[in-house]
């Protein structure tokens, strides 16, 4: 019983439910958050440095990927030309050897 009275009297003692006042208004959940540190936050030097280069990341990525693509196309083209050249040299060598083999085979008969 004493406990019930103390709970009833506590809001009155704090001035929340006084007879002359209206019911307290409800606080919404969209109020501004309480800041523990009232001083304005200084951006770190890392964030400042990254902010300078952030605008260049997408163009840099495009140029980098374009350069890799061009390099690969040139490399594959060069490799194809090298293979064609080595194949041509081997074919010429084979025809020369076949010709020489025919001459040797014809001279023995």
Order of alpha helices (4+ residues) and beta strands (2+ residues): alpha-alpha-alpha
